[in-house]
Amino acid sequence: MASPRSPLSPRPPPSPGQDDTEAWRAKFVHFYQTNAPSKAKFVNDKMMAKWKGRYKELYSNLERKYGPLGAPTSPPRPPSRPGSGRAFGGRGKRTVADLSSEFEALVNKARRECPDNKAPLDLVDAKLTAAENGLETSTFTVCARIRPKLKQDEGDEDFVCVVPGEHGRAARCLVPRVSITGRPKLDEARSELDWTWGPNADEDNIFDAVGRPLVHRALDGQVGVIFAYGQTGSGKTHTMSNLMERVVGELFKSGAAANVMRHRKISFSYCEILGSDANDCLSPSHDAVKIGEMLDGRVVLKNLSEHEVEDAAQMHALVKKAAATRSTESTARNDTSSRSHGIGIVTVAPPEGCALAGKLYVIDLAGSERAADSKDHDQQRLEETKAINISLMALKECIRARTKASRPGAARSVHIPYRRAKLTQVMKDVFDVASPRLCATVVLACVAPTARDVDHSKNTLSYAAPLKVAVEAAPHLQRDDRDPALWATTQLIEWVAETAPCTMEQAKQIVNQNTGVQFCAVSESALFARCAAAELDAKQSKKLYGALWTAVIDAKTRNRRPDGTIITEEDEAREKAEKAQALRDKAALWKEREKTLRSDF
Ligand SMILES: Nc1ncnc2c1ncn2[C@@H]1O[C@H](COP(=O)(O)OP(=O)(O)OP(=O)(O)O)[C@@H](O)[C@H]1O
């Protein structure tokens, strides 16, 4: 039976003989051009050679697949909708926005049921003693918060695609992609974190898990730092102001803490930083603050007013005043976008005899913006955006370097460029490997949940996740016998008795059955209290605390090889001598060669 033919289709060439390759080639080209034009390019020498002698068979295969000549079986594609995105291959290609409902269904299928469960309360403190190599003097707890979808997110690509991982230990960006054939698919970028709060997060749980432990660090004379970063409009200010409210409540809550506080001075300062400018948000004239370092390495914020507070109401008033003074502008993504980094500093004076004041830094970083978000900015706003991005870049560099510095043997050789930006200089305790006290840092990555911001969210999460992984993935270290964090209780007692010096009974009382790592984590004030109870004088207490921390820092900065083995002083001297000898041998060899060359000429 003759094939039905479209009245418009060209007349086919006459049927060639089985071996007439060129005639068959023309027939195939003609067939494709008529029934499947995009495939005409497949007619080439390779195809003709492969089917040589079987051209008839190939032709009937094509007819089966694409229908008889002039009557293709596959229906024509619908014409592209006006404004529905980029054109591809001559036809309209569907965009992510076109496929929103299909993507939503895919995301719902992909997000395994994850109840918005609560973070455990030991997230921060577990880090201190979790390290295999003794005490972690500076710990990082890395969390994310995915804010709920808000009215401002409505528009193109407004479906949710950033979700917490199952068990809350990961954040998943389900990145929507349209395949080349126009089908919707999701690429998953997963970031392993200490915790991820979803859109229904409870502010109290956030505070309990990452805020309260830092308040207690400050009360113990240590350093607590929490900073929120992320895209503009991702909920940093919202999160940090809720947290700050609860910090104030905790500092002044009635009960045991109040007894401690009665004898300690608490003060509050608030400083905003934009580029190299820093201002005091609590002084009437918004004075400029100078940030620098003392000879002993302490960071000072000159001209920053410190306001002593006696109760929660006073402190709430100061926090409110600082928030009102901080510069905000309306941006494409947030009506009240913070245009500076805001640093709230709570200082808790040390108890009698102790040297170090406890510090709590609550930092609300300015939001990062994509080029598209800042396209309508005037010159001044562009300069601000540039300054914000430069300091965020410096922060990223410091985090990377700090991560590297915690690898074996790297502490001395890695340069952490915290002086590069005022922001990172204020945060020196976070980055300083040889900081004289414990520092706990909480990194809170804030992200918007919708597809429109998914690339930015992915970027924000990928900035934080390596910090956690790299610190945990340090290779096994050779045991350092001089690290007090690794000593057993009996060894500690002997050391205390010898160092203070004091009797074995007094040393036993001071050590209080602690293991090495527990003893090293005891704060200065708590150790002084133990010494006083064991009837040691102030000089002995100071000597003991100083010696303990010197030993801890020496252990942290001990020279090691990349495989974790310790380079002893003798090893170092021997390697130095061997290198010097090798240089001398090389010089002698060259001298000898030069002599031979001269004599040859
Ligand atoms: N978890 C949340 N629940 C309800 N609303 C939220 C939440 N997070 C943020 N918002 C709202 O989203 C808007 C933007 O939030 P916010 O100002 O905190 O963002 P930001 O990250 O600080 O932005 P920028 O960097 O521009 O200052 C605000 O109106 C805020 O109330």
The ligand as an ORCA input file, in Angstrom:
! r2SCAN-3c Opt
* xyz 0 1
  N      11.592     33.578     61.126
  C      10.862     34.614     60.694
  N       9.544     34.645     60.933
  C       8.780     35.675     60.510
  N       9.261     36.729     59.831
  C      10.564     36.771     59.572
  C      11.437     35.707     59.972
  N      12.684     35.993     59.555
  C      12.576     37.189     58.932
  N      11.343     37.663     58.943
  C      10.861     38.923     58.344
  O      11.539     39.109     57.119
  C      11.922     40.458     56.938
  C      13.425     40.552     56.716
  O      14.061     40.050     57.858
  P      15.373     40.711     58.467
  O      15.314     42.211     58.480
  O      15.628     40.035     59.756
  O      16.414     40.254     57.370
  P      17.986     40.499     57.355
  O      18.610     39.218     56.952
  O      18.441     41.092     58.634
  O      18.120     41.536     56.175
  P      19.298     42.631     55.925
  O      20.554     41.909     55.724
  O      18.831     43.308     54.699
  O      19.311     43.495     57.131
  C      11.470     41.204     58.183
  O      10.240     41.825     57.909
  C      11.274     40.113     59.202
  O      10.265     40.438     60.130
*
